[in-house]
Amino acid sequence: MVEARATWVDQDRFVGQASSGHAIVVDAAQVKSGNSPMELVLIGLCGCTATDVVSILRKKREPFTSVEVLAQAERAPSPPTVYTEIKLIYRIGGAVSHKAIEDAVRLSEEKYCSVAAMLNKTAKISYEIEYVAKSSE
């Protein structure tokens, strides 16, 4: 079982903590001192799918040197202002086969990423892959 809590600090600011014991500032104010709850959802999505992609590329013994996942999202205009569209941009560096990356991203999106599976209920999730050129040293 995973447990989490948010404890009010002041204004619209809370300290969030989950079973891992790590704390994070959550701030819903206009001027923020931490991420908003909805920003954390996107960060969770990026982290979830990035973890899958790294794991799959490792299993395939692909020589990746960097993995970055960015999310661009649109929200519903009226409450609840859920995400309606999310575009994920995967930036992968190294001498990795394009097919291996495409397979890893597809497997994450379709099978492994639990955050994407939940968000798919309200949002259309699309993705693109950017291949980061190796730097010449």
N, C-alpha and C positions, 0 to 999 in steps of 0.2 A: 504494500500500500504506500502511496505517496501522499504526504501531507504538506500543506502550505498555509501560511497565514500572512495577513497584512495588519500591521499595528500603526494606528494613527499617530503622527508626530506633531504636526501643526498644519494650519491652512489646509491645502489639498495634498499634503505629503504624507507618505506612509513608508514604513520599512517592511519589505517583504522578505520572507524566509521560508524555505522549503526543507524537505527531509534531509537534504545534503548538508544543511547547517549554514550555508552561505547566505549573507544578507545583501539586499539590493534596495536602493531608494526608488520608490515609485511616486511620481508626481503628476497630478492631473491639472495643475494650475496653468494659467496662460504663460507665465514665466516659470520655466521648469528647472529644478535642481536634480532631476533624474528623469528616466524614461517614463512615458505614460503607459498605462496598461495596454493600449492598442499597439504602441511601438514595441512593447515586449512580446506581443504575439508575433509580429513580423520578425523580430530578432530570433524568437524561438523557431519559426519556420526556416529561416536562413541557417541556423545552427543545426537543425534536424536534418535537412537535406544535405548540407555540407558534410556532416558526419557520415551519412550514408555513402556519398560520393567518394570520400577519402577511403573508407573501409573497402568499398568495391574495387577502387583502383589499386589499393594495396594487395588485395587478394589476387588481382590479375597481374601483379608485379609490374605495374606501369610506373615509369620514372617521372612522376609529377614533382614539380618544385614549388607550386603554389596553388591554392584553391581559395577562391573568394566568391561568395554568393551575395548578390545585392537584390533587394526587393523594392519594387515601385508599386504602390497600391492606391486604389480608389475606394472610397467609402460611400455607403448609402447616404442620401441627403437628409433623411429623417430618422429619428430613433426607432429601433436601435441601429446605430450607424455602423453596421457590420461592414467588413470588407466585401466588395462586390467583384473587383478585378484585382488580380495580383500578377505582376510580371516578375519572374525570377531571372536574373542574369548571372550565369556561371562564368567566372573567369578562371581558366585553368592554364597553368604554366608548366613547361617541361616538354620533353620529347615523348609525349603521350599520343597514342593512336587516337584519331578522331572517333573511330568506331567505339573504342573502349570508353571514351568520355560520354558519347551519346548513349551507350548502353547503361552506364552508371547513372546518368541523370534520369533516364527513362525508368529504370528500376526503382530509384528513389521516389520519383513522383507517383508511379503506379502501384508500388508494392510496399516499400519499407517506411516512408516518412509518415509517421502517425499524425504530425501536426498538419501536413498537407491533406491527409485524409479527412481531418475534422474541418479544415477551412474550405475544402471542396463542397461542403454542404451549402455554403452561401456565396462563395467566390469562384469566378472562372480563373484558374491558374494557368498561365502560359509561361514559356521559358525560352531563352536563347542562350547559346554558348559562345563565348569569346575565347579564342585561343591566344594566349599571351606568348609573344615571340620570345625565344631565348635571347638573353642579352649576350652580346659579343664581348668577351673579356680578354 
